[in-house]
């Protein structure tokens, strides 16, 4: 009958090459220095030929499974602060914030500073919400193949409908209500590989009995000025807004940035809103803004 005595309290051995330690740690170490560090960590060490050491691992060190565990303990004994950080392989690219996110963060910061509260709505929505409910027609939308419901049949092209829906669902809250959203919209683009173009928009809305054209215009001017945008404002016709109370915003080279004004009563009625609403929407992708990483520079 074989008798096995447990626990086994005899140390077990690992062969460790000093050159391997130096390679892993990126720091040249002598055989004597490696031995000294191992002994500080309570290992038994015997010298062998060349740069090899025979390391006796105590039986209570159940965490030591491989020579790399010995290298870790040597690094601890040597002191992590004695090693100089170094990138061995230069990466092909250096990570940085996407330009769209730089502009989006600047837009959010500006609108929060103007007293608006951020909301987030779904990219998938209904055709009625994007067109009929804001008096639009004949605008091409990006449609979803086999949608799960009518409420998720198209991708949003405008942010304004989402803000009006937020107002409609929060009529029980006190006034004034000032909200904004910064997010992506999708436009049909036959030249694109995906037949769509993704644009970053910002929209903000104000609901109160005193809501007027002058309030939304002053907010828009403060918003674009904070982004360092060169812009101009011209009268416009837009079915979502009251005639004579709507303007379009043009940027450099007369590029159209968006519209703002007082929402048409028919649109308010469709959303069951009883108080005046003013709203603006700006295409941030079209901006030639000077906000980059919190600094002012030429272009994004």
Secondary structure, 3 states (H helix, E strand, C coil): CCCCCCCCCCCEEEEEEHHHHHHHHCCCCCHHHHHHHHHHCCCEEEECCCCEEEEEECCCCCCCCCHHHHHHHHHHHHCHHHCCCCCCCCCCCCCCCCHHHHHHHHHHHHHHHCCCEECCCCCEECHHHHCHHHCCCCCCCEECCCCCCHHHCEECCCCHHHHHHHHHHCCCCCCCEEEEEEEEEEEECCCCCCCEEEEEEEEEEEECCCCCHHHHHHHHHHHHHHCCCCCEEEECCCCCEEEEEEEEEECHHHCEEEEEEEECHHHHHHCCCCCCEEEEEEEHHHCCCCEECCEECCCC
